[in-house]
């Protein structure tokens, strides 16, 4: 089996790698597009976070449905949800200062 056993811990580790990797990749793409078109607001926040969230949810769906790795997909989805809630809490705290 190419992908190995279906484990929740493997999904959590994959999520902790995938979340910053996808965000970094989108940041680089946004930077290249900003330089090419001269518009710094192409990927402004929270647009880039929403794109990263959509890509990661699609990744977890592929793991669960297409590759039949349900536990691994749940691990990735858990990390994505925790990251999203962390971002929401952090952005709310910055705006409202509590």
N, C-alpha and C positions, 0 to 999 in steps of 0.2 A: 504494500500500500504506500503510495507516494506521500500522502499527507499525514500518515501516522494515525495514532489512536485519537478518539474524540474525547477531549478532556476540557473541563471548565478552566483549569489553571492555564492551559495552553492558550485559550481564548483571551484570558485576562492579560497574559503577557503579550499576545499579539495585538490586543487593543492598546496597551501602553506604548507599543512601538508604532502602531498605525495612526493613532490620533496625532501625535506631533509630526509624523512623516507626511501625512496628507495636508496638514496645516502649513508645514514648511513648503511643500510643493506648490500649494495654491498661492502662498506669499511670493514665491519666485515667479510664478506665472503672472501674477498681478504686477510685480515689479517690471517684468519684461513688457507687458502690455502698456503700463504707464509710460515707460520710456518710448515705446514705439508710437503711441498715439498722443503723447504729451498731456494726458489727463490723469492726474494723481488719484482721482476718486473712482477709478474703475472698480476696485475691490475694497472699498472702504468698509469699516466695521459697521454693522454686524453681518454684512453680506458675505464676507469670506468665511465667517464661522458657520453660517447657514449652508454654504456650499460644502464645507468640510463635513458637516453633520449629515447632509444628504448622501455624500459619497460613502461615508462610513456605515450608514444604515443600509445602503445597497450592498456593501461588502458583507455585512452580517446576514443579510437575506440570501446572498449567494452561498455563504457557508452553510446556512441552515437548510435551504431548499434544494439547491443544485448539487452541492457536494455531500449532502446528508451528514454534516458535522454539526449536530444540534447543540451539543454542549459547548463546543468551541465558538460557535456563532453567538450563543448566549453570553459567553465571557466577553466577547468583543462588544456586544450590545450593552452589557453592564458598564464597561469602561466608558463607552460613548455617552450613556445616560448620566453617569457620575460627572463626566467632564462638562456636559451641557448644563447640569444643575450647578456645578461649581462656577461656570462662566456666568450664569444668570445671577447667582448670589453675589459674585464679585462685581459685576456691572451695576447691580442695584445698590450695592454698598458704596461704590464710587459716586454714583449719581446722587444718592440721598444722604450719604455721610453718617451712617450710624455706627 
